[in-house]
Amino acid sequence: MLTSPLFVCFFLLKYIQSFIHETWLKRYGSSPSADMVTLMWSLIVSIYSIGGLLGSSCAGFLCVRFGRKKAMLLSNIPALLGAALMGLSRLCGSFEMIIAGRLFSGVCGGLTQNVHIMYAGECAPRRLRGLIAITASTFSALGKFVGFALGLREVLGVEALWPVLLAANAVPVLFQLLTLPFFPDSPRYLLIDLKDKEACIKAVKQLWGDGDHMAEINDMVSEQRAIGGQKAKGVWDLLRDRAVRWQLITLLLVVSCIQLLGANVVYSYAYSIFTKAGIPPAQTHYVSLGIGTTEILSTVLCGFLIERAGRKTLLWKNYAVMALALGLLTVTLSLQDSFFWVPYCSVALVFIFIMSFGIGPGGVVCPLITEIFIQSYRPAAYVFNGVVNWIQLFILGLVFPFLVQGLGNFCFIIFLTYCLSMAIFVLLVLPETKGKTMLQVKEEFNRLNYRGKKGQAALEQSQCSVVTVTRL
């Protein structure tokens, strides 16, 4: 996640557009139109989402076919290829190489975004499952921060060094290639999918240290028996199976639609908000570092709180705070020129929103997919989540400018409504998953999945199966 080109690229707008203009002039002997330069820039920005969609679509297959660890190692191939293409683009005089590099980087981003969380969640002991999975959110925030920092004029944000900045994500990729081979694969994958108990025990000892871990290994064995040797399910199975209906609804509303929280929108508005507050335009990049620092600290704080307060409490309370912050932000932006202190309130609300996002949904959704789906459905759930998330990000990028044009500051009402709805949904529907086995969480959701006389009979039969498997 470190130094993701998705965030770095926006610092380089004028440099890359100038490069497109110069390259076109040398190649064709005439200057490109402003519309053509804008089109190429838009393609450079948006094609990352297309790559993310492709990478997310492949995540389930690669995780089942090669395992979690090998899938993460394979994701480094498009990452290195993308970094090489973008880093050499100026030397080769080809802006098409930037487009191709962004596509490959997006493939890596979409793949690792799913596989990393799955691998971390399956490798963690039950008492640390939330904390370990949240590291994905922490390092994602750290990646934005590093991207902002490297994009400063004092570092790599100058015309002579922009190819180096675009290729900087090769550094963490190489670090992973050097270190990940020494780690074992997911113990759950080794036991449940490969049915290799000895390899699972060895992996558990390597990851968790010496001690008595048989209780958790027995939980994995119980889950393996409950699955009954079934192969990993596909996305179509996930969509039509009533037994996971409420897990799917939770996945869609709470996890996959996270773009509807408005975090990216607040980031987009931050520049104008800081300018209205009196911060010089030349200094806004440094304030952006403050936003990045806030997001990192909030996800770290979420890691400390998640095993104490629980997933449900952190989610609904922070959804409510985010809704309140968006409502007040709508008011302060509308009264921006009325009082001198109002712009400073807007700045404070931006930081409150980002902190609530990191402590709440930004961090909590990381372990949630691993916890609410058993092994056979988990890869399909991650594929579904990734595909919906990237499509949503792409559509929001296209629609948002029109929303701003049509609604102005009141565009936040849409995201406020979603945050408030999710606070109510989580409070009334979502069961707590803290400290529970996968089968216990499955049983909690079964009470929602089966209703009525036939549903009650199915629920009782499912509970009997779980009890029988646990006793075995």
Secondary structure, 3 states (H helix, E strand, C coil): CCCCHHHHHHHHHHHHHHHHHHHHHHHHCCCCCHHHHHHHHHHHHHHHHHHHHHHHHHHHHHHHHHCHHHHHHHHHHHHHHHHHHHHHHHHHCCCHHHHHHHHHHHHHHHHHHHHHHHHHHHHCCHHHHHHHHHHHHHHHHHHHHHHHHHCCCCCCCCHHHHHHHHCCCHHHHHHHHHHHHHCCCCHHHHHHHCCCHHHHHHHHHHHHCCCCCHHHHHHHHHHHHHHCCCCCCCHHHHHHCHHHHHHHHHHHHHHHCHHHHCHHHHHHHHHHHHHHCCCCHHHHHHHHHHHHHHHHHHHHHHHHHHHHHCHHHHHHHHHHHHHHHHHHHHHHHHCCCCCCCHHHHHHHHHHHHHHHHHHCHHHHHHHHHHHHCCCCCHHHHHHHHHHHHHHHHHHHHHHHHHHHHHHHHHHHHHHHHHHHHHHHHHHHCCCCCCCCCHHHHHHHHHHHHCCHHHHHHHHHHHHHHHHHHHHC
